[in-house]
Amino acid sequence: MRLEIQWVDVEPGKVFIGSDNRSVLFGGIGPRHEVKIDYNFEISFLPINHEIANVALQGEGCYVASESEWALAMEKKLISGKNEVEELSDRIRSSYWSKYCDGRPFIEDDWLIKVSRSWSSGKPSINSILKDEKCEYLRLVKRPKTNLNTLAPRLPSSPDKSKLLFEELLISIVIGIIPSFVWAYFNASTGYISEGWLNLVFGGLFIGVFTAIFWRPRTKSWKVGNNCGKMKII
């Protein structure tokens, strides 16, 4: 089979990946973080049909592109697509926590989705493919074979859960519980607050949690430190 793949060169650089919006309806996979790629690589200008890609991947130094490599090439406007859905090499369960931020693929244990991009009229959008689904196209790269550096910049293994819990409680109090008591004070029958305060509390908590579908405060982003080479909150 003749492999007609157009390769483009990508120089080292930095790029941000992920979302700082954690609402259910409008949010994305987080946290938003910077990736620093220190190596030169080549990437296919267009997504490659799965059959052709499988032949190319047998060659030395040819791999499925990581999301970080794809994002850097896209930011430099070096790649394109038509109406394909292309699969990348990252495998994610629910977040980017514990990810190495040096360009390598991020593959979580017990992953559920394959990271992908969907092209429409020459413009890409973030997409994901379920574990058991197949994808017709891949994005390929040629990169130097390097030893994985365990000292590379890496995101923490998890967010600050106590801080998130406090934030959720505060949102429920301000948006849910307090308005519930104010409404009851002006509209409910005499004695309802003293007798039904527990219902008001649980109702307020429900309202506070329900708002997560539409809104949550933006989360902090992470970047690679210039001198220390570690991930820092910005």
QUIBELLIN-V391498 format. One record per residue. N is the residue number from 1. RES is the residue in three letters. OMEGA is omega in whole degrees, -180 to 180 (none if undefined). Layout:
# QUIBELLIN-V391498
n->(N:N)
res->(RES:RES)
omega->(OMEGA:OMEGA)
This chain:
# QUIBELLIN-V391498
n->(1:2:3:4:5:6:7:8:9:10:11:12:13:14:15:16:17:18:19:20:21:22:23:24:25:26:27:28:29:30:31:32:33:34:35:36:37:38:39:40:41:42:43:44:45:46:47:48:49:50:51:52:53:54:55:56:57:58:59:60:61:62:63:64:65:66:67:68:69:70:71:72:73:74:75:76:77:78:79:80:81:82:83:84:85:86:87:88:89:90:91:92:93:94:95:96:97:98:99:100:101:102:103:104:105:106:107:108:109:110:111:112:113:114:115:116:117:118:119:120:121:122:123:124:125:126:127:128:129:130:131:132:133:134:135:136:137:138:139:140:141:142:143:144:145:146:147:148:149:150:151:152:153:154:155:156:157:158:159:160:161:162:163:164:165:166:167:168:169:170:171:172:173:174:175:176:177:178:179:180:181:182:183:184:185:186:187:188:189:190:191:192:193:194:195:196:197:198:199:200:201:202:203:204:205:206:207:208:209:210:211:212:213:214:215:216:217:218:219:220:221:222:223:224:225:226:227:228:229:230:231:232:233:234)
res->(MET:ARG:LEU:GLU:ILE:GLN:TRP:VAL:ASP:VAL:GLU:PRO:GLY:LYS:VAL:PHE:ILE:GLY:SER:ASP:ASN:ARG:SER:VAL:LEU:PHE:GLY:GLY:ILE:GLY:PRO:ARG:HIS:GLU:VAL:LYS:ILE:ASP:TYR:ASN:PHE:GLU:ILE:SER:PHE:LEU:PRO:ILE:ASN:HIS:GLU:ILE:ALA:ASN:VAL:ALA:LEU:GLN:GLY:GLU:GLY:CYS:TYR:VAL:ALA:SER:GLU:SER:GLU:TRP:ALA:LEU:ALA:MET:GLU:LYS:LYS:LEU:ILE:SER:GLY:LYS:ASN:GLU:VAL:GLU:GLU:LEU:SER:ASP:ARG:ILE:ARG:SER:SER:TYR:TRP:SER:LYS:TYR:CYS:ASP:GLY:ARG:PRO:PHE:ILE:GLU:ASP:ASP:TRP:LEU:ILE:LYS:VAL:SER:ARG:SER:TRP:SER:SER:GLY:LYS:PRO:SER:ILE:ASN:SER:ILE:LEU:LYS:ASP:GLU:LYS:CYS:GLU:TYR:LEU:ARG:LEU:VAL:LYS:ARG:PRO:LYS:THR:ASN:LEU:ASN:THR:LEU:ALA:PRO:ARG:LEU:PRO:SER:SER:PRO:ASP:LYS:SER:LYS:LEU:LEU:PHE:GLU:GLU:LEU:LEU:ILE:SER:ILE:VAL:ILE:GLY:ILE:ILE:PRO:SER:PHE:VAL:TRP:ALA:TYR:PHE:ASN:ALA:SER:THR:GLY:TYR:ILE:SER:GLU:GLY:TRP:LEU:ASN:LEU:VAL:PHE:GLY:GLY:LEU:PHE:ILE:GLY:VAL:PHE:THR:ALA:ILE:PHE:TRP:ARG:PRO:ARG:THR:LYS:SER:TRP:LYS:VAL:GLY:ASN:ASN:CYS:GLY:LYS:MET:LYS:ILE:ILE)
omega->(180:-177:178:-179:177:-178:175:-179:178:179:179:180:179:179:177:-179:174:-175:174:178:-177:172:-176:-173:-173:-175:178:180:-178:2:174:-174:179:175:179:179:-175:-175:172:176:175:180:180:-178:179:172:-175:176:-174:-179:178:-179:-180:177:-179:-177:176:178:-178:177:180:-176:169:-175:172:178:-180:178:178:-177:179:178:180:179:178:178:-177:-177:-177:178:-179:179:-177:163:-175:-179:173:-171:-178:180:-170:174:-177:-175:178:-177:-178:-179:169:-173:180:177:-179:177:177:-178:-179:170:180:-179:-176:-176:173:178:-179:176:180:-179:175:-179:176:180:-178:172:-180:-177:176:-178:179:-173:-175:-179:179:178:-174:-175:176:172:-175:174:168:-178:178:177:-178:176:-180:-177:-180:178:179:179:-174:177:175:-177:-179:176:175:-173:179:178:179:179:178:180:179:179:180:178:-180:179:-174:-174:-174:-171:-179:177:179:179:178:178:-179:-179:-176:-171:-176:180:180:179:-178:-177:-179:-179:-175:-177:-179:177:179:179:-179:176:177:178:179:179:-180:179:-178:-179:178:178:-174:-172:167:177:178:177:178:175:-179:176:179:179:-177:-175:-176:-179:178:-179:-179:176:177:none)
